[in-house]
């Protein structure tokens, strides 16, 4: 049996690091030879999580076909979000909670997708279905991923399954998830210590909408002004990256994790699609997004509908 690598999307968030670790543990218990790796450096929130639970960081890879023939995908399926040589690999398994787009395989595969708030919620179900016990440390990591993706169960992506999973995992990890969750979210909001490039790339994903290349980044903060005071520099960095990478439209969304509101910095065209999608006007490269906290549920669908 050949070894397989498991990884989340590029510019990984906490779920894109934790979910591969959880799937790797599950697959190893089922007799598979696997390794969880990452497709980018960890953000501050994820570093806090791994340090808190004394878990090693995964190694970061740029290509996979030089190591293995087959891989498993977590927390993504779109090829532009995956490893650079995904076209040279056989995908045997996918566990994801996002839309399915531009994805196809030559061979049959295991594909598990559910409209829940976090991939780790699906993995919690898979552990239960396979009657495999979740260790306390892994339970802490998995509840961290769910807290991250659902903003402590406040995001509109949150489902009853996410809530049940967090409560069950908190019991296994023996942790007060509400107190811990606030500390964890705040750990990832120190934007002053981050460079302009890190801010626009830290949690960025690429999409194809209406034949256009759209890049959407999200920055969590406890004060929107911490991001907006750097707008001119961020716009410059966004324009440079859009030119270099061929992005038609680039959005950087700053989200206040305490009051669940956002503002977006917008570069490129078609800007009118952004205005139509959110029924707001862009002024000085920024647009108000009241009540918006979820890129997956509140940003990508309406923007895609307008652009398609």
DOVEXSE-150356 format. One record per atom (N, C-alpha, C, O, CB): x negated, y negated, z. Coordinates in steps of 0.2 Angstrom, whole numbers, plus 5000, padded with zeros to 4 digits. Each point is the difference from the previous one (the first is absolute). Glycine has a CB too. Layout:
// residues N
XYZ ...
//
This chain:
// residues 308
499650065000 500449945000 499649945000 499549995004 501450075002 499249894989 499649945000 500249955005 500649995001 499250044987 499849935014 500149945004 500449954997 499949994994 499150035012 501549954997 500349944997 499949945005 500050005006 500950084989 499149865002 500049945004 500749975000 500450014996 498449975000 501349995010 500749965001 499949935001 499549985004 501050135001 499849854992 499949935001 500749964999 500450024997 498449995000 501249935006 500549954999 499849954995 499550014996 500950005016 500049934987 499849964995 499449955001 499750005005 501650004993 498549974997 499549955000 500249945005 500650005002 499050034986 499949935014 500149955006 500550035005 500549985001 499449934990 499850145012 500450045005 500349965006 499649965003 499850144993 501249915006 500349985006 500050065005 499650054999 501149864995 499650085012 499950055005 500350074998 499750055001 500349865007 500650094988 500350064998 499650034995 500050074999 501149895003 498550014993 499650034995 499450035003 499750044996 500849874996 499350075014 499550045003 500250065005 499750055000 499749845000 501250095003 500250055005 500450064997 499950065001 500249855007 500350084987 500450054996 499550054997 500250065001 500749864997 498650064999 499550064997 499750045006 499950064999 499949864991 500150055016 499750035005 500550055003 499950065001 499449855002 501450074997 500550055003 500150054995 500150065002 500449855004 499550084987 500150054995 499450055000 500150064999 500649864994 498750055008 499550055000 500050045006 499850064999 499549854995 500950075012 500150045006 500550064998 499950065002 499749845006 501050084989 500550044999 499850064995 500150065001 500749855001 498950064993 499750054994 499550055003 500050064998 500349854993 499350065013 499450055003 500450055004 499750065000 499449855000 501450075004 500450055004 500350064995 500150055002 500149865007 500050064985 500350054995 499550044996 500150034995 500849895005 498450075002 499550044996 499749964995 499650044996 501050065007 499549844995 499749964995 499349975002 499949995006 501249994989 498450025000 499449965001 500149934998 500049994994 499350125004 500749845006 500249944998 499649955004 499750015006 501450024991 498849915001 499749945003 500449944999 500149984994 498750075005 501349915006 500349935000 499549954999 499550005003 501550045004 499149924987 499549954999 500449934999 500650005000 498550094995 500549865003 500349934999 499849974994 499550024997 500649975015 500349974985 499949974994 499849925001 500149964995 500650124999 499049915012 499849935001 499949995007 500150055004 500649914987 499049985011 499849995007 500649995004 500649984998 498449974999 501050075010 500549995004 500249935002 499549965001 500250155004 500949874996 500249935003 499950005007 499950055004 500949934987 499349965012 499949995008 500550045004 499850035005 499749864992 501150115000 500550045004 499850085000 500150035006 500849884991 498950114998 499950084999 499450015005 499950055003 500649964985 499049955011 499450015005 500250005007 499750045004 499649904987 501150015011 500350005007 500350075002 499950035005 500349844994 500250164996 500450065001 499550065001 500050035005 501049924988 498550055003 499550065000 499649995006 499850055003 500249964985 499849935014 499649995006 500450025006 499850035005 499649884989 501250075006 500550015006 500050075002 500050025005 500749884992 499450144997 500150075001 499450044999 500050075000 501149924996 498349985004 499350034999 500050054994 499850065001 500149925012 500350004981 500150044994 499449974995 500049945000 501350095002 498450014995 499549984995 500349974994 500550024998 498750075006 500449864993 500249974994 499950054994 499550045001 500349855004 500750124990 499850044995 499549974995 499949945000 501350105001 498550004996 499549984995 500349974994 500650024998 498650065006 500549874993 500349964994 499750034994 499450004999 500849895008 500350124988 499750034993 500349954995 500449965001 499650165003 499649884991 500249964994 500250044994 500549984996 498749945007 500650144997 500250054995 500150075003 499750015006 499749934985 501050105007 500150075003 499850064995 499950055003 501049905004 499150044986 499950054996 499350035000 499950054998 501049904995 498650015010 499450025001 499950055006 499550035001 500149864994 500950125009 500050045006 500550064999 499950055002 499849855005 500950084990 500650055000 500350004994 500049964996 500250035016 500250074987 500450004994 500849985001 500349984996 498950115000 501049915011 500749995001 500049965007 499650005004 500750114991 500349855005 500049955006 500850005002 500450024996 498649915000 501150045010 500649995002 500149935002 499649975002 500550145003 500549864993 500149935001 500549985006 500550045001 499349954986 500049965017 500449985005 500249934999 499649964998 499950125010 501149904994 500249935000 499949964993 500049945000 499750065012 500350044983 500049974993 500150054995 499950065001 499449855003 500950074990 500050044994 499849974994 499750034995 501250035010 499249874995 499849974994 499250004998 499649985005 501449944997 498850104992 499350014999 499649945001 499450005002 500950084990 499949865007 499649945001 499949985007 499649965002 500950004988 499850085015 499949995007 499650055002 499850005006 501349954995 498750104995 499650065002 499350004999 499749954998 501350115000 498649995003 499350014998 499949984993 500450024996 499450075013 499649884989 499949984994 500050054994 500249994995 499249925011 500450154996 500050064995 500650055001 499950064999 498849925001 501949995002 500550055001 500250044994 500350055001 500149875008 499550054985 500250034994 499550064999 500250044995 500249855000 499150125008 499650065000 500150065005 499750055000 499449874995 501450065009 500250055006 500650034999 500549974997 498849965010 500850134996 500750035001 500349985006 499750015006 499950094987 501049875007 500349985006 500550065002 500450024997 499549865000 499950155009 500450065002 500649985005 500550045001 498450034998 501049885005 500549985005 500049925000 499649974999 500250145008 500949874994 500149935002 500549995006 500550045000 499349934987 500049995017 500549995006 500049925000 499549975001 500250145006 500949864992 500049934999 500749975002 500550045000 498749974990 500949935010 500649975002 500149944996 500449955001 499550095010 499849954983 500049954995 500450024994 500250054999 498849905005 501150004992 500350014993 499650054996 499450005002 501249894998 499650154995 499650044996 500049964993 500549994997 499850125009 499149884992 499949964994 499350024997 499550015003 501249895001 499450114989 499450014996 499650075002 499450005000 500549874998 500550175005 499750065003 500250064996 500650014999 499449945012 499650094987 500150074997 499450045000 499549985001 501349974991 499450125008 499450055001 500150054994 500650014998 499449975015 499550064986 500050054995 500350075003 500350044997 498749904997 500950065013 500150065003 500649995006 500049945002 498850114995 501650005005 500449995005 499649985007 499550025000 501350064994 499649895010 499749985006 500550005006 500650004999 498549934995 500650065012 500549995006 500049925000 499549965001 500250155005 501049874994 500149935001 500549985005 500650035000 499149964988 500149985017 500549985006 500049935000 499649965002 500250145005 500849874992 500149935000 500749995004 500550034998 498849954991 500749975015 500649985004 500049925001 499549975000 500650155006 500549854993 500149935001 500049985008 500549985003 500150024986 498850015014 499949995007 499549945001 499749984995 500650145008 499649865003 499649945001 499250024999 499649954999 501350005008 498950114994 499350025000 499950074998 500450045001 499549885008 499650094987 499850074998 499950045006 500150065000 499349904990 500350025016 499950045006 500650025003 500050055003 499049894999 501650034997 500650035002 500250064996 500350055003 500149835000 499550124991 500150064996 499550065002 500250065001 500249874989 499050055012 499550055002 500350035007 499950065001 499149884992 501350025011 500250025006 500550054999 500050055004 499849845001 500750104990 500550054998 499650074998 500250055002 500649864995 498750084999 499750064997 499650045006 500050064999 499949884990 499950035016 499750035005 500550055004 499950065001 499349855000 501450065000 500550035003 500350064996 500250055002 500149845004 499850104987 500250054996 499550065000 500350064999 500349854994 498850085007 499550055000 499850035007 499650045001 500049914989 500850025015 499950025007 499350005002 499750045003 501350034996 498749875000 499349995001 499949945005 500349954999 499350094990 500149975017 500049955005 499649944998 499450014998 500850085011 500049854993 499649944999 499649995006 500249995005 500649964987 498550055007 499649985006 500149935002 500249954996 498950135000 500849905011 500149945003 499749944996 500349954999 499850105012 499249964987 499749954996 500349984994 500149944998 498850105008 501350024990 500349994993 500749975001 500249964996 499150135000 501049925009 500749975002 499949935000 500449964998 500050145008 499149884998 499949925001 499849974994 500249944998 499450085013 500050014984 499849974994 500750004995 500149954997 498750105004 501650004999 500650004996 500549955002 500349964996 499550165002 500349875009 500449955002 499849934999 500449954998 500050135011 498949914991 499749944998 500249984993 500149944998 498950085010 500950034987 500249994993 500749984999 500149954996 499050135001 501449955007 500749984999 500149935003 500449964997 499950165004 499449875005 500049935002 499849954995 500349944999 499650105013 499549974985 499749964995 500549984994 500149954998 498750095006 501450024993 500449994994 500749975002 500349974995 499150135000 500949915011 500749975001 499949945005 500649985002 499950144997 498949865002 500049945004 500350015007 500549965002 499449964988 499950135013 500350025007 500850014999 500449985004 498749965002 501150104989 500750024999 500449944998 500650015001 499250095007 499949844990 500549954999 500149984992 500449964998 499149995013 500150094985 500049994993 500750034997 500250055003 498549954996 501649974996 500650034997 499850074997 500550034998 499949855000 499050145001 499850074998 500150055005 500050064999 499249894993 500950035014 500150045006 500650045000 500549984999 498949955008 500550144994 500650054999 500150035007 499550005004 500350024984 500750015013 500150045006 499550065001 499750015006 501549974994 498550044995 499550055000 499349975002 499750035004 500950034987 499349885007 499449975003 500049995008 499650015003 500349934985 500750035014 500149995007 499950065004 499750015005 501149904992 499650155001 499950065003 499350035000 499850025005 501450004992 498449974998 499350024999 499649965005 499650035004 500650004984 499949915012 499649965005 500150025007 499550015004 500549894988 500650115010 500250025007 499750075002 499750015005 501349924994 499050114996 499850075001 499250005001 499750035004 501350024990 498749915001 499350005000 499749965006 499550025002 500549984985 500449955015 499849975006 499950045006 499650005005 500949904991 500050155005 500050055005 499450045000 499750025005 501649984995 498650034994 499450044999 499449965002 499550035003 501150044988 499349875007 499449965001 500049975007 499549985002 500450004986 500650035015 500149975007 499849925000 499649985003 500250145002 500649854991 499949924999 500649965000 500550034997 498450004997 501149915009 500649964999 499949964993 499649964999 500550025014 500350054982 499949974993 500149934999 499749974996 500650155001 500249855007 500149934999 499449965003 499849954996 501550075005 498549995005 499449965002 499450014996 499649954998 500850065013 499550054987 499450024996 500149974993 499549974997 500350145009 500849894991 500149984993 499949925000 499749984994 501150115004 499449875007 499849934999 499349995000 499749964996 501350015010 498650064998 499350005001 499750014993 499549974997 500550065015 500250034985 499850024993 500149954995 499549994996 500750135008 500449864995 500249954995 499649945001 499749974995 501450075004 498849935007 499649945001 499250014998 499749964998 501150015011 499050094992 499350024998 499849994993 499549984998 500550105011 500649924987 499950004993 500149934997 500049994994 500350135005 499849835005 500249934998 499549955001 500249944999 500950095003 498349994999 499549945001 499749994993 499550024998 500250025013 500649914985 499949984994 499449964999 499649994995 501650025002 498649955009 499549955000 499350044999 499549974997 501249955010 499350144995 499350034999 499950044993 499550034999 500649995014 500449974983 500050044994 499849954994 500349945000 500550145004 498949944991 499849964994 500649994996 500550045000 498350005000 501249914995 500649994995 500150074996 500650024999 499149855001 499850164998 500050064996 500350065004 500550034997 498649934996 500750045013 500350065004 500749985001 500450055001 498549975005 501349924995 500749995001 500550014994 500550035001 499149885007 500150084986 500550014994 499950074998 500450034996 499549865001 499650155006 500050074998 500150055005 500150064999 499149904993 500950025014 500050045006 500650055000 499950065002 499649855004 501150074992 500650054999 500349984994 500649994999 499550025013 499550004982 500349984994 500150064996 499750055000 499749855000 501250104996 500250064995 500149974994 500349944999 500250135010 499449974985 500149984994 500750044997 500150055001 498649924997 501749994998 500650034997 500049984993 499749954998 500950045013 499850054985 500249984993 500749985000 500450045002 498750034993 501149875003 500749985000 500149964993 499749954999 500350045014 500550044984 500149964993 499450004996 500049954996 500949995010 498750104994 499450004996 499449955002 499549994997 501350044994 499449945015 499549965003 499650035006 500350055003 500449864994 498750085004 499650025006 500149955006 499849954999 499350114993 501249975013 500249965006 499650035006 500050055001 501149924994 498649985008 499650025006 500349965006 500249945000 498750074994 501350035011 500349985006 499650025007 499950055001 501249954993 498749945009 499650015006 500449985006 500449954999 498550044995 501050045012 500449985006 499549995006 499650045001 501550024995 499049885007 499649995006 500449995006 500549965000 498749984993 500750105012 500449995006 499749955005 499450005001 501050124998 500049845004 499749955004 500549985006 500650024999 498749934991 500550025015 500549975005 500149934999 500449975004 499250115004 500149894987 500149934998 499849994993 499550004998 500249965014 500950024984 499949994993 499549954998 499650004995 501550045004 498849915005 499549944999 499350035000 499649974997 501249955008 499150134998 499350035000 499850024993 499450004998 500750045014 500449984984 499950024993 500149944996 499549994995 500950135007 500149844999 500249954995 499449945000 500049974995 501250065007 498549965004 499549955000 499450014995 499649964999 500750025013 499750094986 499450024996 500350014992 499650034996 499850025014 501249924989 500350014994 499649984994 499950044995 501149945010 498749974995 499649974994 499450054998 499950024994 500449865009 499450155002 499450054999 500350064998 499750044996 499649905013 501350084994 500350074998 500249994993 500050054996 500449975016 499949934986 500249994993 499550014995 500050034995 500949895009 498550054998 499450004996 499850074999 499850034995 499849865008 500350155003 499850075000 500550044996 499850054996 499749935015 501250014989 500550044997 499949994992 500050044996 500849945014 499149954988 499949994993 499450044997 500050034995 500549865007 498950115002 499450034998 500150074999 499850034995 499549895011 501150114999 500150085000 500550014994 499950064997 499849955016 500849954986 500550024995 499750004993 500150044996 500849915011 498650004992 499649994994 499650064999 500050034994 500049855007 499750145004 499550065000 500350074999 499850044996 499449895011 501450084996 500350065000 500650004995 500350064999 499449965013 500549934985 500650004995 500750005003 500450034998 498850034995 500849915013 500749995004 500449954996 499749945000 499850105011 501149974987 500449944998 500349965005 500049945000 500350134990 499949965016 500349975005 499750035007 499950065001 501249924992 498849975011 499650025007 500449975005 500049935000 498950084995 501450035010 500349975006 499650025006 499850065001 501349944993 498849955010 499750025007 500549975005 500249955001 498650044995 501550065008 500649995004 499750005007 499750055003 501150014990 499349885011 499850005007 500750015004 500549974999 498549954998 500950135007 500650025004 499949995008 499550035002 500850054989 500149895012 500049995007 500350065003 500650015000 499549865000 499550175004 500250065003 500549995006 500350055002 498650014993 501149885008 500449995006 500749974998 500450025003 498549965003 501149984989 500749984998 500350024993 500549984998 499249925009 499950154990 500350034994 500149954994 500650014997 499950085011 499149874991 500149954994 499350004996 499550015003 501449925004 499250054987 499450004996 500049944995 500549974999 499450155002 499549864997 499949964994 499550034996 499650045002 500649865005 499950084986 499550034995 499749954996 500349954999 500450155000 498649915000 499649964995 500150044994 499950064999 499349895010 500950014985 500250034994 499549974995 499949944999 501350085004 498450034993 499649984995 500250044993 500150065001 498949915008 501049994986 500150044993 500749994998 500449965002 498750125001 501149964992 500750004997 500250074999 499750045000 500049854994 501050115006 500549955000 500249985007 500450045003 500050004986 499549905013 500249975006 500850005001 500250015005 498749924995 501450054994 500750005001 500350065002 500650005003 499449924988 499750145007 500350075003 500050005007 500450035003 499250024986 499849925014 500050005007 500549965003 500450025005 498450004995 501449924997 500549965003 500750034999 500450005005 498949904992 500850134998 500650044999 500150065004 500650015003 499449954985 499550075014 500050065004 500249995007 500450035003 498850024990 500649895009 500149985007 500449945001 500149985006 498850074997 501449924992 500549955000 499749945004 500349975004 500650114995 498449915000 499749945003 499549974995 499950034995 500150035016 499849884990 499649964996 499350005002 499850005006 501149934991 498650084998 499350005002 499849925000 500149974995 499750154999 499949865011 499749945001 499350005002 499850035005 501449934998 498450014993 499349995002 499750075001 499650025004 500549875001 500150164990 499750075000 500350045006 499850065000 499249904994 501550025009 500250045006 500850004999 500349964998 498750015010 501350094995 500750015000 500250035007 499750045003 500349984984 500649955016 500250035006 500450074999 500350014995 499849875009 499750165000 500450075000 500350015007 499750055004 499449994987 501449935011 500350015007 500250075000 500450034996 499949855005 499650155005 500250075002 499650054996 500250065001 500949895001 498550044994 499650054996 499450025004 499649965002 500849994987 499650125012 499450035003 499750064996 499550025002 501049945009 500050074985 499850064997 499849994992 500549984996 500250085012 498749954990 499850004993 500450054996 500349994995 498649975008 501250105000 500350064997 500749994998 500350014995 498950065011 501249904999 500750005000 500349934998 500549994997 499550105011 499649864994 500349934999 499649964995 500249944998 500150065014 499150024985 499749964995 499950044994 500249974995 499149985014 500550114991 499950044993 500750014997 500049984994 499050075011 501549974998 500650014996 500349944997 500250014994 500050085014 499949864996 500349944996 499649974995 500349984995 500350005015 498850024991 499549974995 500050054994 500049974994 499349975015 500750124992 500050054994 500649994996 500050014994 499350075013 501349924997 500749994996 500049944996 500250004994 500350055016 499249894992 500049944996 499550014994 500249984994 500149955016 499150104991 499550004995 500250064995 499749994994 499449975014 501250094994 500250054995 500649984996 500250044996 499450055012 
//
